[in-house]
Amino acid sequence: MNYKLKTFIKAAQYSSFTLASKELNISQPAVSKTISKLEEEYNTTFFNRSRNSISLTNEGKIFLDYAYKITELFEELKNSFLLNEKSISLEFNIGLSTTIATYVIPKVLAKIKQNSNNIKFNIISGNTKDIEHKILNQELEFGIVEGKSSNQLLRYSKFIKDEIVLVTSTNNSNSKSSISKKELSEIPYVSREVGSGTREVIEETLKKNNITTLNRVITLNNTEAIEQYLHYSNSYALLSIHAVTEKLIQNKLKIVDIKGLSFEREFDFVCRTNYQSKKMDLLYKLIKTNYNF
């Protein structure tokens, strides 16, 4: 039954038997046959089928809610006797927002692996909105993101603090050691994409300080691209201190202070509200324990 429900869930998530089969590494006819058997067992139709697509019927949407709940119980049952990280081979699928996936967590996971060889990690990275969306869709159980949404279906727990700093290339001859809020709105500025947790924190702080516009010259969707752009220009960017530490040490970037303005935030663990899992609790403990505070 667990196999059937997981097959049904993937077909529903992708609205495609073909894409579900690729995700599950089984044939498309096997997916179609599994869904048909479920429909026979429950004497109803879960999918509207057309030549090129499928979509859930009303009964299918109701069944999907039950399928999520039942597969969660199966997962809970599987891990109900989990005592510690050394007791069993474990595999974790973790969603991480981009800055955390690149600059914070790799060294933590490496440290965990040194002490617990039986643990495997699969990392899925994206901007904060992407990770939260996957958790809400139950494609992921757990993530670490760069900000909090107001969605009541998500629960957040503190991980570590972060500061976002204004940086520019050390080759930028026009730069000063500090600037005013007015000057911030005038300098050439490189921005992260919409949906980025970093961008959301920046825009929220700017709004609170009555700064309505920035002189945006380009928008890029990851920190490495922004750092490269800064290296070849006289532009500026607001980036996580975790992301620029090495470039500061290498003297490739420098921090420009903004008088009377700071950008602070927290990186947070996130899961669905009311979701409980011993496996997730163990992962939370491992990451917290192995992060060098």
C-alpha positions in Angstrom: 0.0 0.0 0.0 2.8 2.4 0.8 4.3 1.8 -2.7 0.9 2.5 -4.3 0.3 5.7 -2.3 3.8 7.0 -3.1 3.2 6.3 -6.8 -0.2 8.1 -6.6 1.4 11.1 -4.8 4.1 11.5 -7.5 1.6 11.3 -10.3 -0.5 13.9 -8.6 2.5 16.2 -7.9 3.7 16.1 -11.5 0.3 15.8 -13.2 2.0 13.2 -15.4 2.4 9.4 -15.3 5.6 9.7 -17.4 7.3 12.2 -15.1 6.2 10.2 -12.0 7.8 7.1 -13.6 11.1 8.9 -14.1 11.1 10.1 -10.5 10.3 6.7 -9.1 12.6 4.9 -11.6 9.9 2.5 -12.9 8.1 2.3 -16.2 5.3 4.5 -17.2 2.9 1.5 -17.7 3.8 0.4 -14.2 2.6 3.8 -12.8 -0.5 3.7 -14.9 -1.3 0.2 -13.8 -0.8 1.0 -10.1 -3.2 4.0 -10.4 -5.8 1.9 -12.2 -5.6 -0.7 -9.4 -6.1 1.9 -6.8 -9.1 3.3 -8.6 -10.6 -0.2 -8.9 -10.0 -0.9 -5.1 -11.8 2.3 -4.2 -14.4 2.1 -7.0 -13.8 5.7 -8.2 -11.7 7.7 -10.7 -8.8 9.7 -9.2 -7.5 11.3 -12.5 -9.1 13.0 -15.5 -7.2 11.6 -18.4 -6.7 13.4 -21.8 -4.4 12.6 -24.6 -1.5 14.8 -23.3 -2.2 15.4 -19.6 -3.9 14.2 -16.4 -5.5 16.1 -13.6 -7.0 15.2 -10.2 -10.7 14.7 -9.9 -12.4 16.0 -6.8 -12.2 12.5 -5.4 -8.5 12.4 -6.3 -7.9 15.6 -4.3 -9.5 14.1 -1.3 -7.6 10.9 -1.7 -4.3 12.9 -2.0 -4.9 14.4 1.5 -5.3 10.9 2.9 -2.3 9.6 1.0 -0.1 12.3 2.5 -1.2 11.5 6.0 -0.9 7.7 5.6 2.6 7.9 4.1 3.7 10.1 6.9 2.5 7.5 9.4 4.4 4.8 7.5 7.6 7.0 7.8 6.9 7.5 11.5 6.5 3.7 11.9 9.7 3.0 10.0 11.7 5.3 12.4 9.8 4.6 15.6 12.7 2.6 17.0 15.4 4.9 15.9 17.6 5.5 19.0 20.6 7.4 17.6 22.6 8.1 14.5 24.8 5.0 14.9 21.9 2.5 15.2 20.9 2.2 11.6 21.8 3.3 8.0 19.9 6.6 7.4 19.3 8.8 4.3 18.2 12.4 4.7 16.7 14.6 2.0 17.3 18.2 3.0 16.1 21.4 1.3 18.5 24.3 1.7 18.2 27.9 0.5 21.1 28.8 -1.8 23.4 30.7 0.6 23.1 28.0 3.3 23.6 25.2 0.8 26.8 26.8 -0.6 28.5 28.5 2.4 27.2 27.1 5.7 26.0 23.4 5.6 28.7 21.6 3.5 31.3 21.7 6.3 28.6 20.7 8.9 27.7 17.6 6.8 31.3 16.7 6.3 31.9 16.8 10.1 28.8 14.6 10.6 30.0 12.1 8.0 33.4 11.8 9.8 31.7 10.4 12.9 28.7 8.7 11.3 29.7 6.8 8.1 26.3 5.2 7.8 24.4 8.5 7.1 23.7 9.7 3.6 22.6 13.2 2.6 20.8 14.3 -0.5 20.7 18.1 -0.8 18.1 20.0 -2.7 18.9 23.7 -3.0 16.9 26.7 -4.3 15.7 30.0 -3.1 13.7 30.2 0.1 10.4 30.2 -1.7 11.3 27.1 -3.7 12.2 25.1 -0.5 9.1 26.2 1.4 7.0 25.3 -1.6 8.5 21.8 -1.7 7.9 21.3 2.0 4.3 22.4 1.7 3.8 20.0 -1.2 5.4 17.3 0.9 8.2 16.8 -1.6 10.6 17.5 1.4 10.1 17.0 5.1 12.7 19.5 6.3 14.7 22.5 5.3 16.9 25.4 6.4 16.0 28.7 4.9 17.1 32.4 5.0 13.9 33.9 6.3 10.4 33.3 7.6 7.1 33.5 5.7 3.8 34.2 7.5 2.3 30.9 6.3 0.7 29.2 9.3 1.3 25.8 7.6 5.0 26.2 8.2 6.9 25.9 11.5 10.3 27.6 12.1 13.1 27.0 14.6 16.2 29.1 15.1 19.5 27.8 13.7 22.1 30.6 13.5 22.3 34.4 13.1 23.4 36.1 10.0 24.3 39.6 8.9 24.0 41.0 5.4 26.7 43.4 4.5 27.4 45.8 1.7 30.4 44.8 -0.4 32.3 45.9 -3.4 35.5 44.9 -5.2 38.8 46.0 -3.6 39.6 47.3 -7.2 36.7 49.7 -7.0 38.6 53.0 -6.8 35.3 55.0 -6.3 34.4 53.2 -3.1 34.5 54.7 0.4 34.8 53.0 3.8 31.3 54.2 4.7 28.3 55.7 2.9 25.0 57.4 4.0 21.5 55.9 3.5 21.0 58.5 0.7 24.2 57.3 -1.1 23.0 53.7 -0.8 20.1 54.5 -3.0 22.4 56.1 -5.6 25.3 53.6 -6.0 25.2 50.9 -8.8 23.6 47.9 -7.1 23.5 44.2 -8.0 20.4 42.4 -6.7 19.3 38.8 -6.0 16.3 37.4 -7.8 12.7 37.7 -6.6 12.0 34.8 -4.1 15.4 35.0 -2.6 15.4 35.1 1.2 18.3 37.6 1.1 16.4 39.9 -1.1 13.3 39.8 1.1 15.2 40.7 4.2 16.9 43.6 2.4 13.7 45.0 1.0 11.9 44.7 4.4 14.7 46.5 6.2 14.9 49.2 3.5 11.1 49.8 3.8 11.4 50.2 7.6 14.1 52.8 7.0 12.0 54.7 4.3 14.5 53.8 1.5 12.2 53.3 -1.5 14.5 52.8 -4.4 17.9 51.4 -5.3 19.9 52.0 -8.4 19.6 48.4 -9.6 22.0 47.7 -12.6 21.4 43.9 -12.8 19.6 41.0 -11.1 21.5 37.7 -10.7 20.2 34.5 -9.2 23.1 33.3 -7.1 25.9 34.8 -4.9 28.8 33.4 -6.9 27.5 35.2 -10.0 27.2 38.4 -8.0 30.7 38.1 -6.7 32.0 37.6 -10.2 30.1 40.7 -11.5 31.5 42.8 -8.6 35.0 41.7 -9.5 34.7 43.2 -13.0 32.7 46.3 -12.1 32.5 49.2 -9.7 29.1 48.0 -8.4 27.9 47.0 -4.9 25.8 44.2 -3.5 24.3 43.2 -0.1 25.4 39.7 0.7 25.5 37.3 3.7 28.7 37.6 5.7 28.9 33.8 5.5 29.0 34.1 1.7 31.8 36.7 1.5 34.1 35.7 4.4 36.7 33.9 2.1 36.6 36.8 -0.4 37.3 39.2 2.4 40.2 37.2 3.7 41.6 36.9 0.1 41.2 40.7 -0.2 39.0 40.4 -3.3 36.0 42.1 -1.7 35.7 44.8 1.0 32.8 45.8 3.3 31.4 49.3 3.0 29.6 50.5 6.2 26.2 52.1 5.9 25.7 54.7 8.5 22.7 54.1 10.7 21.6 50.9 8.9 22.2 47.2 9.4 20.7 44.1 8.0 20.4 41.2 10.5 18.4 37.9 10.2 18.4 34.3 11.3 18.8 31.1 9.3 15.9 28.9 10.4 15.0 25.2 10.3 11.6 24.8 8.7 9.0 21.9 8.4 5.2 21.7 8.1 3.3 22.8 11.2 2.5 19.9 13.5 4.8 17.5 11.6 6.6 15.2 13.9 9.3 12.7 13.1 12.1 11.1 15.2 14.2 11.0 12.0 13.8 14.8 11.6 14.5 15.4 15.3 17.8 13.4 14.9 18.8 15.5 11.9 18.0 18.7 13.8 20.2 17.5 16.7 23.1 16.4 14.4 23.2 19.7 12.6 23.0 21.8 15.7 25.6 19.7 17.5 28.1 19.8 14.6 27.8 23.5 13.8 30.7 25.4 15.3 29.1 28.2 17.3 
